[in-house]
Amino acid sequence: MAYEDILFSLEGGIARLTLNRPDKLNSFTARMHGEVADALARVETEGARVLVLTGAGRGFCAGQDLSERRPAADGSPPDLGETVEKYYAPLVKRLQALPMPVVVGVNGVAAGAGANLAFAGDLVIAKESASFIQSFCKLGLIPDTGGTYALPRLVGRARALGLALLGDKLSGRQAEQWGLIWQCVADDEFDATLDRLAAHFAQAPTKGLAFTKRAMQQSLGNDLATQLDLERDMMRELGRSADYAEGVAAFLDKRAPQFKGQ
């Protein structure tokens, strides 16, 4: 599939997906959703061990391109629920389910669905000049793309409601301080930080990281006993993995491990 609205590469276990409509702040269209879905299918099947997701130009993603979701000529309203069900919900679920770390690089404004898309990643790195805006309230909408799920879990009820009801701009540095993202870095350190994380995860024990990701997700709905059982089952399986055997051997031999992600 030839891509027009994204850039995609996969080399050395590192998949890079860049939203590429910079003149529209990388806002989503149906075509972009289709291209992202195709690229993620390749991430799932072509040996990737880490996904780096970012945006081209001065923005990360401004959410939905509203020109595709305005009332029709006859005045009939668009079905925004279908938009969520067909595009945004599957995208969030797919990112969460990827059996590898998802590193999101927020290079500029992340607004609406674009902000909550970022929060669907595992490690979010933002430039100091980046910002996050829950702009839904300015349109009479709710924070979709998992926003009503992620925000209260990341920052608590009071801050989640403040962000959602006011739609104020939150700086990258404030997002880091509130625990919305992993790290805010100086603009001139942004690319090197993403490259360093990508290189690290491309050589890491991918299966163990995927299990860690899944265990953290399931803990949100589990009680302690259920989670302890899950940990037991995961540890049992991981203890039989090639990466665990290699990690132990490397530790005993006092050498760097050579993980295969299996």
NORKAUR-V63884 format. One record per pair of residues at least 4 apart in sequence whose C-alpha atoms are under 7 Angstrom apart, sorted by sequence separation. I is the first residue (numbers start at 0). J is the second residue. If there is no record, write none. Layout:
I:J ; I:J
This chain:
2:6 ; 9:13 ; 10:14 ; 20:24 ; 21:25 ; 27:31 ; 28:32 ; 29:33 ; 30:34 ; 31:35 ; 32:36 ; 33:37 ; 34:38 ; 35:39 ; 36:40 ; 37:41 ; 38:42 ; 39:43 ; 40:44 ; 41:45 ; 42:46 ; 54:58 ; 55:59 ; 65:69 ; 70:74 ; 71:75 ; 78:82 ; 79:83 ; 80:84 ; 81:85 ; 82:86 ; 83:87 ; 84:88 ; 85:89 ; 86:90 ; 87:91 ; 88:92 ; 89:93 ; 90:94 ; 91:95 ; 92:96 ; 93:97 ; 109:113 ; 110:114 ; 111:115 ; 112:116 ; 113:117 ; 114:118 ; 115:119 ; 125:129 ; 135:139 ; 136:140 ; 142:146 ; 143:147 ; 145:149 ; 146:150 ; 148:152 ; 149:153 ; 150:154 ; 151:155 ; 154:158 ; 155:159 ; 156:160 ; 157:161 ; 158:162 ; 159:163 ; 160:164 ; 161:165 ; 162:166 ; 169:173 ; 170:174 ; 171:175 ; 172:176 ; 173:177 ; 174:178 ; 175:179 ; 184:188 ; 185:189 ; 188:192 ; 189:193 ; 190:194 ; 191:195 ; 192:196 ; 193:197 ; 194:198 ; 195:199 ; 196:200 ; 197:201 ; 198:202 ; 199:203 ; 204:208 ; 205:209 ; 206:210 ; 207:211 ; 208:212 ; 209:213 ; 210:214 ; 211:215 ; 212:216 ; 213:217 ; 214:218 ; 217:221 ; 221:225 ; 222:226 ; 223:227 ; 224:228 ; 225:229 ; 226:230 ; 227:231 ; 228:232 ; 229:233 ; 230:234 ; 231:235 ; 232:236 ; 233:237 ; 234:238 ; 235:239 ; 236:240 ; 240:244 ; 241:245 ; 242:246 ; 243:247 ; 244:248 ; 245:249 ; 246:250 ; 247:251 ; 248:252 ; 249:253 ; 250:254 ; 9:14 ; 20:25 ; 27:32 ; 42:47 ; 54:59 ; 70:75 ; 71:76 ; 82:87 ; 83:88 ; 109:114 ; 135:140 ; 136:141 ; 142:147 ; 151:156 ; 154:159 ; 162:167 ; 169:174 ; 174:179 ; 175:180 ; 184:189 ; 221:226 ; 238:243 ; 249:254 ; 8:14 ; 9:15 ; 19:25 ; 20:26 ; 53:59 ; 54:60 ; 70:76 ; 117:123 ; 135:141 ; 174:180 ; 175:181 ; 237:243 ; 249:255 ; 8:15 ; 18:25 ; 70:77 ; 135:142 ; 175:182 ; 249:256 ; 7:15 ; 8:16 ; 69:77 ; 151:159 ; 175:183 ; 218:226 ; 7:16 ; 68:77 ; 133:142 ; 150:159 ; 6:16 ; 7:17 ; 246:256 ; 5:16 ; 6:17 ; 172:183 ; 245:256 ; 5:17 ; 6:18 ; 171:183 ; 245:257 ; 5:18 ; 6:19 ; 245:258 ; 4:18 ; 5:19 ; 103:117 ; 4:19 ; 4:20 ; 242:258 ; 103:120 ; 114:131 ; 242:259 ; 102:120 ; 114:132 ; 242:260 ; 101:120 ; 102:121 ; 103:122 ; 104:123 ; 105:124 ; 106:125 ; 107:126 ; 242:261 ; 101:121 ; 102:122 ; 103:123 ; 104:124 ; 105:125 ; 106:126 ; 241:261 ; 100:121 ; 101:122 ; 102:123 ; 103:124 ; 104:125 ; 105:126 ; 107:128 ; 108:129 ; 109:130 ; 110:131 ; 111:132 ; 142:163 ; 240:261 ; 107:129 ; 108:130 ; 109:131 ; 110:132 ; 111:133 ; 106:129 ; 107:130 ; 108:131 ; 109:132 ; 110:133 ; 111:134 ; 154:177 ; 95:119 ; 105:129 ; 110:134 ; 111:135 ; 154:178 ; 91:116 ; 94:119 ; 153:178 ; 154:179 ; 5:31 ; 94:120 ; 153:179 ; 4:31 ; 136:163 ; 14:42 ; 91:119 ; 116:144 ; 136:164 ; 5:34 ; 25:54 ; 115:144 ; 133:162 ; 136:165 ; 115:145 ; 133:163 ; 136:166 ; 207:237 ; 7:38 ; 111:142 ; 112:143 ; 115:146 ; 2:34 ; 112:144 ; 134:166 ; 14:47 ; 25:58 ; 133:166 ; 12:46 ; 13:47 ; 21:55 ; 24:58 ; 25:59 ; 26:60 ; 132:166 ; 12:47 ; 13:48 ; 14:49 ; 15:50 ; 16:51 ; 17:52 ; 18:53 ; 19:54 ; 21:56 ; 24:59 ; 25:60 ; 26:61 ; 27:62 ; 28:63 ; 132:167 ; 12:48 ; 13:49 ; 14:50 ; 15:51 ; 16:52 ; 17:53 ; 18:54 ; 19:55 ; 24:60 ; 25:61 ; 26:62 ; 27:63 ; 28:64 ; 132:168 ; 12:49 ; 13:50 ; 14:51 ; 15:52 ; 16:53 ; 17:54 ; 18:55 ; 21:58 ; 24:61 ; 26:63 ; 27:64 ; 131:168 ; 132:169 ; 9:47 ; 17:55 ; 26:64 ; 130:168 ; 131:169 ; 204:242 ; 28:67 ; 130:169 ; 131:170 ; 130:170 ; 129:170 ; 130:171 ; 129:171 ; 128:171 ; 127:171 ; 126:171 ; 127:172 ; 59:105 ; 125:171 ; 59:106 ; 61:108 ; 58:106 ; 59:107 ; 60:108 ; 61:109 ; 62:110 ; 57:106 ; 58:107 ; 59:108 ; 60:109 ; 61:110 ; 62:111 ; 63:112 ; 49:99 ; 50:100 ; 51:101 ; 52:102 ; 53:103 ; 57:107 ; 58:108 ; 59:109 ; 60:110 ; 61:111 ; 62:112 ; 48:99 ; 49:100 ; 50:101 ; 51:102 ; 52:103 ; 53:104 ; 58:109 ; 62:113 ; 49:101 ; 50:102 ; 51:103 ; 52:104 ; 53:105 ; 54:106 ; 61:113 ; 53:106 ; 60:113 ; 91:144 ; 32:86 ; 204:258 ; 206:260 ; 203:258 ; 204:259 ; 205:260 ; 206:261 ; 88:144 ; 124:180 ; 127:183 ; 202:258 ; 204:260 ; 205:261 ; 87:144 ; 123:180 ; 124:181 ; 125:182 ; 126:183 ; 127:184 ; 203:260 ; 122:180 ; 123:181 ; 124:182 ; 125:183 ; 126:184 ; 127:185 ; 128:186 ; 122:181 ; 123:182 ; 124:183 ; 125:184 ; 126:185 ; 127:186 ; 126:186 ; 126:189 ; 104:193 ; 99:205 ; 99:208 ; 100:209 ; 99:209 ; 98:209 ; 49:197 ; 49:200 ; 48:200 ; 49:201 ; 48:201 ; 48:205 ; 13:197 ; 13:201 ; 12:201
